[in-house]
Amino acid sequence: MNPGRTDEESAQADVAMLLRYGIGAPGPRRSALFGDGAVGAAVTLDRLGVQPRSVAFLGRTVRSGGTGYTARLPDLLPEPTASDLMRGWLDAAASVARPVEGDEVVARWLEAVAELIGLRRTTRERAAR
């Protein structure tokens, strides 16, 4: 993760690619997924108005039913554009996520994205005071 990146640069991250390569064994690719990938996803979803709780709910759904199951749900997020984007990310993850172990990585990643969206919102609110 590069702390000097702008939101625009972070939003350009290829999240689907980072998911495909970061879900496997721990190491630098996993770090990139939870760093640049999570930040890029959070910036993008925040710009689309997605609430952190919606992304956290998807994390719980992945943990309960699996990545592939979650990707096939009809309305992943309340906003259609965000839902389509998330479906692409989950499809990419489902193509490589092994049941249970890989699903847990995806669930933790979604929870990290939700936390980052919440942090962005809290920071904006405090700056506006």
GIRA-V557666 format. One record per residue. N is the residue number from 1. RES is the residue in one letter. BURIAL is # if it has 16 or more other C-alpha atoms within 10 Angstrom, else .. Layout:
n=N res=RES burial=BURIAL
n=N res=RES burial=BURIAL
This chain:
n=1 res=M burial=.
n=2 res=N burial=.
n=3 res=P burial=.
n=4 res=G burial=.
n=5 res=R burial=.
n=6 res=T burial=.
n=7 res=D burial=.
n=8 res=E burial=.
n=9 res=E burial=.
n=10 res=S burial=#
n=11 res=A burial=#
n=12 res=Q burial=.
n=13 res=A burial=#
n=14 res=D burial=.
n=15 res=V burial=#
n=16 res=A burial=#
n=17 res=M burial=.
n=18 res=L burial=#
n=19 res=L burial=#
n=20 res=R burial=#
n=21 res=Y burial=#
n=22 res=G burial=#
n=23 res=I burial=#
n=24 res=G burial=#
n=25 res=A burial=.
n=26 res=P burial=.
n=27 res=G burial=.
n=28 res=P burial=.
n=29 res=R burial=#
n=30 res=R burial=#
n=31 res=S burial=#
n=32 res=A burial=#
n=33 res=L burial=#
n=34 res=F burial=#
n=35 res=G burial=#
n=36 res=D burial=#
n=37 res=G burial=#
n=38 res=A burial=#
n=39 res=V burial=#
n=40 res=G burial=#
n=41 res=A burial=#
n=42 res=A burial=#
n=43 res=V burial=#
n=44 res=T burial=#
n=45 res=L burial=#
n=46 res=D burial=#
n=47 res=R burial=.
n=48 res=L burial=.
n=49 res=G burial=.
n=50 res=V burial=#
n=51 res=Q burial=#
n=52 res=P burial=#
n=53 res=R burial=.
n=54 res=S burial=.
n=55 res=V burial=#
n=56 res=A burial=#
n=57 res=F burial=#
n=58 res=L burial=#
n=59 res=G burial=#
n=60 res=R burial=#
n=61 res=T burial=#
n=62 res=V burial=#
n=63 res=R burial=#
n=64 res=S burial=.
n=65 res=G burial=.
n=66 res=G burial=#
n=67 res=T burial=#
n=68 res=G burial=#
n=69 res=Y burial=.
n=70 res=T burial=#
n=71 res=A burial=#
n=72 res=R burial=.
n=73 res=L burial=.
n=74 res=P burial=.
n=75 res=D burial=.
n=76 res=L burial=#
n=77 res=L burial=#
n=78 res=P burial=.
n=79 res=E burial=.
n=80 res=P burial=.
n=81 res=T burial=.
n=82 res=A burial=#
n=83 res=S burial=#
n=84 res=D burial=#
n=85 res=L burial=#
n=86 res=M burial=#
n=87 res=R burial=#
n=88 res=G burial=.
n=89 res=W burial=#
n=90 res=L burial=#
n=91 res=D burial=#
n=92 res=A burial=#
n=93 res=A burial=#
n=94 res=A burial=#
n=95 res=S burial=.
n=96 res=V burial=#
n=97 res=A burial=#
n=98 res=R burial=#
n=99 res=P burial=.
n=100 res=V burial=.
n=101 res=E burial=.
n=102 res=G burial=#
n=103 res=D burial=#
n=104 res=E burial=#
n=105 res=V burial=#
n=106 res=V burial=#
n=107 res=A burial=#
n=108 res=R burial=#
n=109 res=W burial=#
n=110 res=L burial=#
n=111 res=E burial=#
n=112 res=A burial=#
n=113 res=V burial=#
n=114 res=A burial=#
n=115 res=E burial=#
n=116 res=L burial=#
n=117 res=I burial=#
n=118 res=G burial=#
n=119 res=L burial=.
n=120 res=R burial=.
n=121 res=R burial=.
n=122 res=T burial=.
n=123 res=T burial=.
n=124 res=R burial=.
n=125 res=E burial=.
n=126 res=R burial=.
n=127 res=A burial=.
n=128 res=A burial=.
n=129 res=R burial=.
